Every structure is written in structure tokens, then in C-alpha cells.
């Protein structure tokens, strides 16, 4: 049934949009990057990380409200679901995981590629957080990971504006908002165990988890972002990432936490890792931890919106390059699956 639904969606999207397609090389990519603005990121986040969403704990009413918010925003942008119709949710049953995990859902939206629609770039973030404590304090999770979630909405809007102008990406893009990261990466694990699109056709994963703040010790570092994992599986992906940044933004790309000996082990602690385990090249975008990490003081007023805008633009521009190059990133450092 899934294949039938996806085939029908493919036919419908191609028939509706093929005649509007233009040569992607003629697009002014910065025109679309500049639709990502600090103001719109702020507008989203002050809602998404408000008390109304009750800390977005997996399986709780606040998480359901957050999922509905994402679905509504994708529908406003006219970005369809890959699941067909009005169904933007991939159910994630808590019963398949150990521990106290309630049923929840990943939220998926999809822009089909014009030339290589079967090849999928996944842009991900987790939209859950840790909820409410026993005293009723709400943990809003503005940075963790409200910042990544609203960045994806703005990135999706930028790609959709390009598509409306006739510049549809060559490869397909899946916007994947995963649940249950705080419960042990359960949403991304469920997706990679039950992929909507074959993992063999998933060319890369760009994962965004906490990009709205200045991390500890980085107060004098200017416009920076930590990159983790870009060179772990694909030298090409790492080089592409560097080229895009040098061409458009010149942020400081800090690889401190990419070190194999990093005691924080961040490479293993966010949703990209479930893709990396499957030999899918990844980049993890991160601002580092800060004093408000997993505290009720992680609120929208603490976000550096101008810096969040620049980091979101970097993800968009990198995604644009991956989606439109002739070849997908080559895996030259495959995971030893026998060791897993």
C-alpha cells in the first residue's frame, strides 16, 4: 500500500510541476536563502517553545500539539506529506522501545525532485523535549530543539519558494521532524528501521539539534557553528560543506566535538547517528551546551536569532548543493557493519 500511495504522489507532483521546471543552475540561491529571517524564526519559536506546548514531552498532549503545529505549517506552505493525503504522521509505537516511552509520531513533509526523485536528502531535527517536572515547571526547550525545528520550517519554506519559481531541486528532500530524541533517539531509530524511502536511496542526512545559542566558552568566537560527523563517512560531503560555507557565509566551522576522543561523544547523541549507522553520510549542526541546557530557563528570549538565521542558511545552502549536484556524496569510509 505504501508503494502505491508514493507512486500516486509521484505521478501527481510530476504532472503538476514538470512544465514549470527551470534550469536550476540559473537560480539565485541566495535569494532563497535570504527568505530565512531572524524575525520569522522568532515568530515560530515564541509559539513553539511557549508554555502552551507544555515542554513537548514524548507522548504527552504538548508533543501532540507540537506535531499539529508542524503539520499546519507545512500545509500552509503547500508542502505535501510523502504518506499521502492529509497524513503527515508516521506513528512511533512506544511499545517497541525499552523503558517508559509513550506512543508518538514523527512528522514528515516532502518536496519531490525534478530529475532524481528517487534519491532522497533528509533534513532532520527532533521536536520533543523533556516536558514538565513534578512541581509543574515547564521546560520549554527553545534551543533544544525548538531552534532546529523552526530552522527546518524556514528551510522548507525557502525550498518551496524556489520550487514555485520553477527551480525544483533535482533530488527529493524529506523534512523529518522526529519524536522521542530525549527518550533515546527513538523517533529516528523507528524511521531508519521503518523507512518511508529506501535507505539505500537516502543520499545524506543533515541533522539540526541546538543551533540558537552561544555555547560555553564560545562567547568571543563570532559567527560559529559546531560541525560533527561531516567527514566520518564521506570525504566529498565534508569538502562540499566547506566549499558552500566559504562561498556564501564564512562562518567559523568548529570541529572540536568531531574528535574521536571527545569525551562528550556528541556524534552518538543525536538523531543523525541512526542514519550514520546505516552508511548514510551525515552532518550534525550544533551550538554546544550552555547553562540553560535541559533546564526550565531554556526559553525563546535567550535565543540569538541573527546567529540562528545564519546557521539555518548554512544548512539550506548545503542542502541545495547536495540536492543539485550531479552525483550524490560518495561513501569512502563505510561503517563496519559487522561490528554493530
C-alpha positions in Angstrom: 0.0 0.0 0.0 2.8 2.4 0.9 4.4 1.9 -2.6 1.1 2.6 -4.3 0.5 5.8 -2.3 4.0 7.0 -3.0 3.7 6.2 -6.7 0.5 8.1 -7.0 2.0 11.1 -5.2 5.0 11.0 -7.5 2.8 11.0 -10.6 0.6 13.8 -9.3 3.5 16.0 -8.4 5.4 15.4 -11.6 2.3 16.1 -13.7 1.5 19.3 -11.8 5.1 20.7 -11.7 7.1 19.4 -14.6 6.1 22.1 -17.1 7.3 24.8 -14.7 10.8 23.4 -14.1 13.7 25.7 -15.0 17.4 25.1 -15.2 18.5 25.0 -11.5 21.9 26.4 -12.3 20.2 29.7 -13.2 18.7 30.1 -9.8 20.0 32.8 -7.4 20.4 30.6 -4.4 21.0 33.5 -2.0 17.6 34.9 -3.0 16.0 31.9 -1.4 18.5 31.6 1.5 17.5 35.2 2.4 13.9 34.2 2.9 15.2 32.6 6.1 14.9 35.5 8.6 15.5 36.1 12.2 12.0 37.6 12.6 10.2 34.5 11.1 12.4 32.2 13.2 11.5 34.2 16.3 7.8 34.2 15.4 7.8 30.4 15.1 9.8 29.8 18.2 7.9 32.1 20.6 4.9 29.9 19.8 6.6 26.5 19.5 8.5 26.9 22.8 5.7 28.6 24.7 4.1 27.2 27.8 1.1 26.2 25.7 3.2 23.3 24.4 4.0 22.1 27.9 7.6 21.1 27.2 6.7 18.8 24.3 7.4 15.5 26.2 7.1 12.4 24.0 3.5 11.1 24.0 2.1 13.9 26.1 -0.5 16.5 25.0 2.1 19.1 24.4 4.0 16.9 22.0 0.8 16.2 20.1 0.1 20.0 19.9 3.6 20.5 18.6 3.1 17.8 15.9 -0.1 19.5 14.9 1.7 22.9 14.6 4.2 21.4 12.3 1.6 19.8 10.1 -0.3 23.0 9.9 2.8 25.0 8.9 3.7 22.5 6.2 0.1 22.7 4.8 0.3 26.5 4.8 3.4 26.2 2.7 1.7 23.7 0.4 4.4 21.1 1.1 2.8 17.7 0.9 3.3 14.6 3.0 5.1 11.6 1.5 2.5 9.4 3.2 -0.4 10.7 1.1 -3.3 13.0 1.6 -3.6 14.8 5.0 -1.5 12.2 6.8 1.8 13.9 7.9 2.4 11.5 10.8 4.5 8.3 10.9 3.2 6.6 14.1 6.0 5.6 16.5 4.7 3.0 18.9 6.4 3.2 22.3 5.9 -0.5 22.8 8.9 -1.3 20.5 11.3 0.5 22.8 12.6 -0.3 26.3 11.6 1.9 29.2 8.6 4.2 29.7 8.0 5.6 26.2 4.5 6.5 25.1 3.2 6.3 21.6 4.0 9.3 19.5 4.7 10.3 15.9 7.3 11.6 13.5 6.1 14.5 11.3 7.1 14.3 7.6 6.9 16.7 4.7 8.3 16.2 1.2 9.4 18.1 -1.9 9.9 15.7 -4.9 13.0 16.1 -7.0 12.8 17.1 -10.7 15.5 14.9 -12.1 16.4 12.3 -9.5 13.2 12.0 -7.4 14.2 8.5 -6.2 17.3 9.9 -4.4 16.4 11.5 -1.0 18.1 14.1 1.1 16.8 14.0 4.7 16.9 17.2 6.8 16.0 16.4 10.4 15.5 17.8 13.9 13.8 16.5 16.9 10.7 18.4 18.1 10.2 16.8 21.5 11.7 18.0 24.8 11.5 16.9 28.5 8.1 18.3 29.5 7.0 19.3 32.9 8.6 18.5 36.3 6.8 17.3 39.4 6.4 20.8 40.6 4.7 22.0 37.4 7.7 23.8 35.9 7.6 23.8 32.1 10.8 23.0 30.3 10.2 24.9 27.0 13.3 23.6 25.1 13.7 26.8 23.0 17.2 25.8 21.9 16.8 22.1 22.5 15.5 21.6 19.9 13.0 24.3 19.2 15.8 26.1 17.3 16.4 23.2 14.9 12.7 22.6 14.4 11.9 26.2 13.4 15.0 26.2 11.2 13.6 23.3 9.3 10.3 25.2 8.7 12.2 28.1 7.3 14.5 25.9 5.2 11.4 24.1 3.8 9.8 27.5 3.0 12.9 28.5 1.1 13.0 25.4 -1.0 9.2 25.7 -1.6 9.6 29.3 -2.8 12.3 28.1 -5.2 10.0 25.4 -6.5 7.2 28.0 -7.0 9.6 30.0 -9.1 10.4 26.9 -11.2 13.6 25.9 -9.5 12.7 22.5 -8.2 15.6 20.6 -6.6 17.0 17.7 -8.7 16.8 15.3 -5.8 13.9 14.9 -3.4 14.0 16.4 0.1 12.4 14.9 3.1 11.8 17.2 6.1 11.8 14.8 9.0 10.8 16.1 12.5 11.4 13.2 14.8 9.9 12.5 18.1 11.5 10.9 21.2 15.1 12.1 20.9 15.1 12.7 24.6 13.9 9.2 25.2 16.9 7.7 23.4 16.7 8.7 19.7 13.5 6.6 19.4 11.9 8.6 16.5 14.9 8.5 14.2 15.6 4.8 15.1 12.0 4.0 14.2 12.3 5.9 10.9 15.5 4.1 9.9 14.1 0.7 10.9 10.9 1.5 9.0 11.9 4.0 6.3 9.3 5.6 4.1 12.0 5.7 1.4 14.7 3.1 1.0 17.8 3.9 3.0 19.9 2.8 0.0 18.4 5.8 -1.9 18.9 8.2 1.0 21.9 10.3 -0.1 22.6 12.2 3.1 21.2 13.4 6.4 21.6 17.0 7.7 20.6 17.0 11.3 20.0 20.1 13.4 20.0 19.9 17.2 20.5 23.2 19.2 21.7 26.0 16.9 20.1 29.0 18.6 22.6 29.9 21.3 26.3 30.6 22.1 27.8 27.7 23.8 30.0 27.7 26.9 33.5 29.1 26.1 32.4 30.4 22.7 31.4 33.9 23.8 34.2 35.6 21.8 34.1 33.3 18.8 32.0 35.4 16.4 29.6 33.6 14.0 30.4 30.0 14.5 28.7 26.6 14.4 30.0 23.2 15.5 30.0 20.6 12.8 30.1 16.9 13.8 30.4 13.9 11.6 30.8 15.6 8.2 33.9 13.6 7.4 33.1 10.3 9.2 31.6 8.6 6.1 32.2 10.8 3.1 35.2 13.0 2.3 33.1 14.5 -0.5 30.4 15.6 1.9 32.9 17.3 4.2 34.5 19.1 1.2 31.2 20.2 -0.2 30.2 21.6 3.2 33.4 23.6 3.5 33.1 24.9 -0.1 29.5 26.1 0.5 30.4 27.9 3.7 33.5 29.6 2.0 31.4 30.7 -1.0 28.4 32.1 0.8 28.7 32.7 4.5 32.2 32.3 6.0 31.0 31.2 9.4 33.6 29.7 11.7 33.2 25.9 11.4 34.4 24.4 14.6 35.2 20.7 14.6 36.1 20.4 18.3 33.4 17.9 19.0 34.2 15.9 15.9 37.3 14.5 17.6 37.0 10.7 18.1 38.4 11.2 21.6 35.8 13.9 22.5 34.5 12.8 26.0 31.1 14.3 25.3 30.5 11.8 22.4 28.0 14.1 20.8 28.4 12.2 17.5 26.4 9.4 19.1 23.9 11.5 20.9 21.6 13.0 18.3 19.3 11.6 15.6 21.9 11.7 12.7 23.6 8.7 14.3 20.8 6.3 13.3 21.4 7.4 9.7 25.2 7.1 10.1 24.9 3.6 11.4 23.3 2.8 8.0 26.2 4.2 6.0 24.3 7.4 5.1 26.6 10.4 5.2 25.6 13.0 7.8 26.4 16.5 9.1 25.3 17.4 12.7 24.9 21.2 13.3 25.2 22.2 16.9 25.9 25.3 19.1 27.3 23.4 22.1 25.8 23.2 25.6 25.1 26.1 27.9 23.9 26.8 31.4 20.2 26.5 30.4 20.6 23.0 28.8 17.7 20.8 30.0 16.5 23.5 32.4 13.3 25.5 32.6 15.4 28.5 31.6 15.8 27.4 28.0 13.4 30.0 26.8 12.9 31.9 23.5 14.2 35.2 24.8 17.6 33.6 25.2 18.0 32.7 21.5 20.5 34.6 19.3 18.1 35.0 16.4 20.6 36.6 14.0 23.0 33.8 14.5 20.2 31.2 14.3 19.4 32.7 10.9 22.9 32.4 9.6 23.2 28.8 10.8 19.9 27.9 9.2 21.0 29.5 6.0 24.2 27.3 6.1 22.1 24.2 6.3 19.8 25.4 3.5 22.8 26.2 1.2 24.5 22.9 1.9 21.2 21.1 1.3 20.8 23.0 -2.0 24.2 21.8 -3.1 23.7 18.2 -2.2 20.3 18.2 -3.8 21.5 19.6 -7.1 25.0 18.2 -7.7 25.3 15.6 -10.5 26.5 12.9 -8.1 25.4 12.0 -4.6 28.1 12.2 -1.8 30.3 9.2 -2.2 30.8 7.0 0.9 34.5 6.3 1.1 34.6 5.4 4.9 31.8 2.9 5.3 30.7 1.8 8.8 31.9 -1.7 9.8 28.5 -3.3 10.0 30.0 -6.5 11.3 30.9 -4.6 14.4 27.4 -3.3 15.1 
